[in-house]
Amino acid sequence: MSTKKKVGISDLLRDEVQKETEAPAKNDATEQTIEVKAETVAESVSKASIRPELNAVAKPPSLDDRTKAKVFDLELSLTQSRQRETELSQTIADLQKDLKFSHTNIELLQKSLAAIESLKNELDQQLVEVKRDNLRLAEANIQLSEQIKTLESTKELAQPPIVEPPISSQLVSQSPQNNRATPRKQPVEQPYPHRDRNPYARPTGSNEQLQRINNKNIGWMD
């Protein structure tokens, strides 16, 4: 069984007074809430108006700009590559020229080497022949020396010994035959092509006549 609480007049009056006092407080709170909401909306509007400006300042480049920048970089790289290609082509041409020159030098050196080798072979052959000739000459000299020695020994054997005559201290006796006068030799006629004279004839006659003839011929004899 429920019990009903009895409400007095004083209680009702108290409730009314509380209601009246609570109503202005609610109104104040409502007004504050409205003001706060209004400020929040205003701040949101101001932030919304500032954000596009910030977005406009920090806006990333567009696709077209990026494409143009990429194309420019590619064109620059292409130009550099072409320049590099030209330099490399010139370098290759120079290297090929040097290589051709080197091949020419190698051919000349090979020909020179072949000529030197041929000359060396000829000189070696000549050296062998010279050595052979020297050996033959040495053998011939040896044989000649032996022959000379043989001839000298043969001459020594064939030469008779020299006999010295005995020396005698005795005087040779003179015989009357040794005292004979040796006949006077007749003068040999000497040819004188530039003189016309008669051949010499021994004069005959007495001593006086001979003396006269001799005196006469003294000048001729001189």
C-alpha positions in Angstrom: 0.0 0.0 0.0 1.5 3.2 -1.1 1.6 6.2 1.1 1.1 9.7 -0.4 3.3 12.4 0.9 1.3 15.4 1.9 2.5 18.6 0.2 1.9 21.8 2.1 1.4 25.2 0.8 4.8 26.2 1.9 6.3 23.5 -0.1 4.5 24.6 -3.3 5.6 28.2 -2.7 9.2 27.0 -2.3 9.0 25.1 -5.5 7.7 28.1 -7.4 10.4 30.3 -6.1 13.1 27.8 -7.1 11.6 27.6 -10.5 11.6 31.3 -10.9 15.2 31.6 -9.7 16.4 28.7 -11.9 14.8 30.1 -15.1 17.0 33.2 -15.4 20.0 31.1 -14.7 19.0 28.7 -17.6 18.5 31.7 -19.8 22.0 33.0 -19.0 23.5 29.7 -19.7 21.6 29.5 -23.0 22.8 32.9 -24.0 26.4 32.0 -23.2 26.0 28.8 -25.2 24.8 30.8 -28.2 27.6 33.2 -27.9 30.2 30.5 -27.7 28.7 28.8 -30.7 28.7 32.1 -32.6 32.4 32.7 -31.8 33.2 29.1 -32.8 31.4 29.6 -36.2 33.2 33.0 -36.7 36.5 31.4 -36.0 35.7 28.6 -38.4 34.7 31.1 -41.1 37.9 33.1 -40.6 40.0 29.9 -40.7 38.2 28.8 -43.9 39.0 32.1 -45.5 42.7 32.1 -44.5 43.2 28.4 -45.6 42.8 29.0 -49.4 45.4 31.8 -49.2 47.8 29.4 -47.5 47.0 26.7 -50.0 47.6 29.2 -52.8 51.1 30.0 -51.3 52.1 26.4 -50.6 50.4 25.0 -53.7 52.6 22.3 -55.4 53.5 22.7 -59.1 50.9 21.4 -61.5 51.4 18.4 -63.8 52.1 20.7 -66.8 54.8 22.5 -65.0 56.4 19.2 -63.9 56.2 17.9 -67.4 57.9 21.0 -68.8 60.6 20.8 -66.3 61.2 17.1 -67.1 61.3 17.9 -70.8 63.8 20.6 -70.3 66.0 18.3 -68.2 65.8 15.6 -70.9 66.6 18.1 -73.7 69.6 19.3 -71.7 70.7 15.7 -71.1 70.3 15.0 -74.8 72.4 18.0 -75.7 75.1 16.9 -73.3 75.0 13.4 -74.6 75.3 14.5 -78.2 78.3 16.7 -77.3 79.8 13.8 -75.5 79.1 11.5 -78.5 80.9 14.0 -80.8 83.9 14.0 -78.5 84.0 10.3 -78.3 83.7 10.0 -82.1 86.7 12.3 -82.5 88.6 10.3 -79.9 87.8 7.1 -81.7 88.9 8.6 -85.0 92.2 9.6 -83.4 92.7 6.2 -81.9 92.0 4.5 -85.2 94.5 6.8 -86.9 97.1 6.0 -84.3 96.3 2.3 -84.6 96.8 2.5 -88.4 100.1 4.3 -87.9 101.2 1.7 -85.3 100.3 -1.1 -87.8 102.4 0.7 -90.5 105.3 0.9 -88.0 104.9 -2.7 -87.1 105.1 -3.7 -90.7 108.2 -1.6 -91.3 109.8 -3.1 -88.2 109.0 -6.6 -89.3 110.6 -5.9 -92.7 113.6 -4.4 -91.0 113.8 -7.4 -88.7 113.6 -9.8 -91.6 116.4 -7.9 -93.4 118.6 -8.0 -90.3 118.0 -11.7 -89.9 118.9 -12.3 -93.5 122.1 -10.2 -93.1 122.9 -12.1 -89.9 122.6 -15.4 -91.7 124.9 -14.2 -94.5 127.4 -13.0 -92.0 127.3 -16.2 -90.1 127.9 -18.1 -93.4 130.8 -15.9 -94.3 132.2 -16.3 -90.8 132.0 -20.1 -91.2 133.8 -19.8 -94.6 136.5 -17.5 -93.1 137.1 -19.9 -90.2 137.4 -22.8 -92.7 139.8 -20.8 -94.9 141.8 -19.9 -91.8 142.0 -23.6 -90.9 143.1 -24.5 -94.4 145.8 -21.7 -94.3 147.0 -23.0 -90.9 147.3 -26.5 -92.3 149.1 -25.2 -95.4 151.5 -23.2 -93.2 152.2 -26.3 -91.1 152.9 -28.4 -94.2 155.1 -25.7 -95.7 157.1 -25.4 -92.5 157.6 -29.1 -92.5 158.7 -29.1 -96.1 161.1 -26.2 -95.4 162.6 -28.2 -92.4 162.9 -31.3 -94.6 164.7 -29.3 -97.3 167.1 -27.7 -94.8 167.9 -31.0 -93.3 168.4 -32.5 -96.8 170.8 -29.7 -97.7 172.8 -30.1 -94.6 173.2 -33.8 -95.3 174.1 -33.2 -99.0 176.7 -30.4 -98.3 180.3 -31.8 -98.2 182.3 -31.0 -95.2 184.7 -28.0 -95.5 188.3 -29.2 -95.3 190.7 -26.5 -94.1 194.1 -26.6 -95.9 197.0 -27.4 -93.6 199.1 -24.5 -92.5 202.9 -25.2 -93.2 205.6 -23.1 -91.7 208.2 -24.3 -94.1 209.3 -22.0 -96.9 208.8 -23.2 -100.4 212.1 -23.8 -102.1 212.6 -21.8 -105.2 213.7 -23.7 -108.2 215.5 -22.1 -111.2 212.3 -22.6 -113.1 210.5 -20.2 -110.7 213.2 -17.6 -111.3 212.3 -17.3 -115.0 210.9 -14.0 -116.1 207.2 -14.1 -116.7 206.4 -13.1 -120.2 204.8 -9.8 -120.5 201.2 -9.8 -121.3 200.1 -8.1 -124.4 197.8 -5.1 -123.8 194.2 -5.7 -124.5 192.9 -3.5 -127.2 190.2 -1.2 -125.8 187.6 0.0 -128.3 187.4 3.8 -128.6 184.4 4.6 -130.8 185.2 8.3 -130.8 188.8 7.9 -131.9 190.0 6.7 -135.3 193.3 5.1 -134.8 195.2 2.2 -136.2 195.4 -1.0 -134.1 198.4 -1.2 -131.9 201.4 -3.0 -133.3 204.5 -3.8 -131.3 207.4 -1.8 -132.6 210.5 -3.6 -133.8 214.0 -2.5 -134.2 217.0 -1.5 -132.2 216.8 0.1 -128.8 217.5 3.6 -130.1 214.8 3.3 -132.6 212.4 2.0 -130.0 213.4 4.8 -127.6 212.6 7.4 -130.3 209.3 5.8 -131.0 208.4 5.8 -127.4 209.4 9.5 -127.0 207.3 10.3 -130.0 204.3 8.5 -128.6 204.5 9.9 -125.1 202.0 12.6 -126.0 199.6 10.0 -127.4 199.9 7.9 -124.4 198.9 10.9 -122.2 
